[in-house]
Amino acid sequence: KAQTAQAEKLAIGAYAANMVPPGSVLYLDAGTTVLEIARKLAPRDDLTVVTNDFAVAGLLSAESRCKLIHTGWLVERENQSGVGEIAADTIMGFNFDIAFTSTSSFGLRGVSTPTEAKVTVKRAITRSAARNVLVTDSSKYGLVAAYKAIPLDALTDLVTDSGLPDSARSAIADKGVTLHIVDSLNQGSTA
């Protein structure tokens, strides 16, 4: 997964990291795009970061002085993350200033996921954050997985690349989501 849309993920990660205000309590979801956000945030020591991703936790544990909390619980081996009810309960114990959610599939019906155990985690994220940001490359638009996780209108922002079709941009904006289009040179715009 890390090799797919690599330039886009790097640009999205850099752009998203710049969205984090000083002193934030934030959530970083599991995924390779979110890992790029963590890389950019690692030099900061003013953050409290909660994550369910073991790669994100490992990176920040080794390279950052931020306060770091892992949700734990059932390990999903495919993407090396903690999932399930107890992970969701941990997430619900926080008031996040900003949360970055990842996905392998999204569309106008919302964010979907291939495993039921991820649904409770994704829903807990959106219930616990003042600002909910979906970070994903445009290749995932139009894909649908078995489980409906969160509707688009539960998001405040979407950070993606310029490959997102114009029709999708309009429809997403109509749902009240602020769209941030980022190119691989890390120059973004807000729609």
Secondary structure, DSSP 8 states (H G I E B T S, - for coil): -TTTTHHHHHHHHHHHHTT--TT-EEEE-SSHHHHHHHHHHTT--S-EEEESBHHHHHHHHHH--SEEEE--SEEETTTTEEESHHHHHHHHT--BSEEEE--SEEETTEEEES-HHHHHHHHHHHHHBSSEEEE--GGGBT---SEEEE-GGG-SEEEEETTS-HHHHHHHHHTT-EEEEE-TTS-EEE-
